[in-house]
Amino acid sequence: MTVDNTMTERRLRWGILGTARIARNLFIPGVRASTQGQVMAMASRDAARARALAGEAGIQRAYGSYDELLNDPDVDAVYIPLPNSLHAPWTIKAAQAGKHILCEKPLARAAHGAQTMADAADTAGVILMEAFMWRHHPQHARVRALIDAGDIGEPRMVRSSFTYLISPDPTNVRLQAVLEGGSLMDVGCYPVNVARWVFGVEPTDVVGRQVVDPTYGVETTFSGILRFPGDRLALVDSSFAQAHQAEYEIVGTEGRIVVDRAFRPDAQPGRITIWRGSDQRVEEVGPANQFALEVDHFAASVRAGRLLPPAENGVAQTRVIEALYLSASAATNEPVPPGTVQRSVEMRDVGSADFGQTQRDDAAQC
């Protein structure tokens, strides 16, 4: 991948595939608060809806199909906040159209799909980034600095939760198996991402357990154990049936760190509590618009011609998710090593763009 010299003196021009609430309420304001981005176009399968929402948001161009937006030569990059089952096909089509891609998490449910997406981006010479906006909030850089400085000794354990109550609703994309819903895909991927980020390596094996709702056929609660090299462990959980929690804890040999506004501090500052022996202190970082920081980081990656840390393209993350699902569905005590599964989870053809009437472009992702 080569350096994009066309981006040196202007902002990255964004097109948005779909009208999801996360796009309207968080991503578009984030682009506007950024220093390196501008929203050029929005697309929906409903042309009237696209025009109405683009008008409300002050966006110049509205398209009645995703393909029309991908054919716009003035769009440099696309943001994909579509339901999970649509991530792969539209990422591949966007790459083939020469657009850089910020795809909402997780990239896919199965590693095969995520790898196909990454391969398409590599072939087209474009950037693909998984939209874990939390990684760009400065509170986590502070956590990393504390770890590197030895404030808690050697990290040995990560505990992380992302849970909230959801109302029963068959139209909610999170509760639709055909759209690859479920709590692990929606919010459980965040704790998994935290554990991988803290230890800086991939887990050697995982064990997963889930509670599947018989009405919807998706898991409403998920818990997992991840083992990392050096006998380090992570406990992760997610749920649609528990009170709100969004935090992570890192336990070291000499202390521990808790981040209790871990994923969506929004207008609040990030808050970090550090224990060492009997001593405790609290640090606040921010507030900061992590969506704006994500947009600027993406633009920097486009200019550099490579994905800059702490971002990643999401393939390794998907391997862990796939292994967790395999373990949970098998319901045995045998751990599953990520990356050894071959298409263990059913997945629609990632090259297909015929999604039927059950697909929605207004998913509300976290």
Rosetta blueprint (number, residue, H / E / L):
1 M L
2 T L
3 V L
4 D L
5 N H
6 T H
7 M H
8 T L
9 E L
10 R L
11 R L
12 L E
13 R E
14 W E
15 G E
16 I E
17 L E
18 G L
19 T L
20 A L
21 R H
22 I H
23 A H
24 R H
25 N H
26 L H
27 F H
28 I H
29 P H
30 G H
31 V H
32 R H
33 A H
34 S L
35 T L
36 Q L
37 G E
38 Q E
39 V E
40 M E
41 A E
42 M E
43 A E
44 S L
45 R L
46 D L
47 A H
48 A H
49 R H
50 A H
51 R H
52 A H
53 L H
54 A H
55 G H
56 E H
57 A H
58 G L
59 I L
60 Q L
61 R E
62 A E
63 Y E
64 G L
65 S L
66 Y H
67 D H
68 E H
69 L H
70 L H
71 N L
72 D L
73 P L
74 D L
75 V L
76 D L
77 A E
78 V E
79 Y E
80 I E
81 P L
82 L L
83 P L
84 N H
85 S H
86 L H
87 H H
88 A H
89 P H
90 W H
91 T H
92 I H
93 K H
94 A H
95 A H
96 Q H
97 A L
98 G L
99 K L
100 H E
101 I E
102 L E
103 C E
104 E L
105 K L
106 P L
107 L L
108 A L
109 R L
110 A L
111 A H
112 H H
113 G H
114 A H
115 Q H
116 T H
117 M H
118 A H
119 D H
120 A H
121 A H
122 D H
123 T H
124 A H
125 G L
126 V L
127 I L
128 L E
129 M E
130 E E
131 A L
132 F L
133 M H
134 W H
135 R H
136 H H
137 H L
138 P H
139 Q H
140 H H
141 A H
142 R H
143 V H
144 R H
145 A H
146 L H
147 I H
148 D H
149 A L
150 G L
151 D L
152 I L
153 G L
154 E L
155 P E
156 R E
157 M E
158 V E
159 R E
160 S E
161 S E
162 F E
163 T E
164 Y E
165 L E
166 I L
167 S L
168 P L
169 D L
170 P L
171 T L
172 N L
173 V H
174 R H
175 L H
176 Q L
177 A H
178 V H
179 L H
180 E L
181 G L
182 G L
183 S H
184 L H
185 M H
186 D H
187 V H
188 G H
189 C H
190 Y H
191 P H
192 V H
193 N H
194 V H
195 A H
196 R H
197 W H
198 V H
199 F H
200 G L
201 V L
202 E L
203 P L
204 T L
205 D E
206 V E
207 V E
208 G E
209 R E
210 Q E
211 V E
212 V E
213 D L
214 P L
215 T L
216 Y L
217 G L
218 V L
219 E E
220 T E
221 T E
222 F E
223 S E
224 G E
225 I E
226 L E
227 R E
228 F E
229 P L
230 G L
231 D L
232 R E
233 L E
234 A E
235 L E
236 V E
237 D E
238 S E
239 S E
240 F L
241 A E
242 Q E
243 A E
244 H E
245 Q E
246 A E
247 E E
248 Y E
249 E E
250 I E
251 V E
252 G E
253 T L
254 E L
255 G L
256 R E
257 I E
258 V E
259 V E
260 D L
261 R L
262 A L
263 F L
264 R L
265 P L
266 D L
267 A L
268 Q L
269 P L
270 G E
271 R E
272 I E
273 T E
274 I E
275 W E
276 R E
277 G L
278 S L
279 D E
280 Q E
281 R E
282 V E
283 E E
284 E E
285 V E
286 G L
287 P L
288 A L
289 N L
290 Q H
291 F H
292 A H
293 L H
294 E H
295 V H
296 D H
297 H H
298 F H
299 A H
300 A H
301 S H
302 V H
303 R H
304 A H
305 G L
306 R L
307 L L
308 L L
309 P L
310 P L
311 A L
312 E L
313 N L
314 G L
315 V H
316 A H
317 Q H
318 T H
319 R H
320 V H
321 I H
322 E H
323 A H
324 L H
325 Y H
326 L H
327 S H
328 A H
329 S H
330 A H
331 A L
332 T L
333 N L
334 E L
335 P L
336 V E
337 P L
338 P L
339 G L
340 T L
341 V L
342 Q L
343 R L
344 S L
345 V L
346 E L
347 M L
348 R L
349 D L
350 V L
351 G L
352 S L
353 A L
354 D L
355 F L
356 G L
357 Q L
358 T L
359 Q L
360 R L
361 D L
362 D L
363 A L
364 A L
365 Q L
366 C L
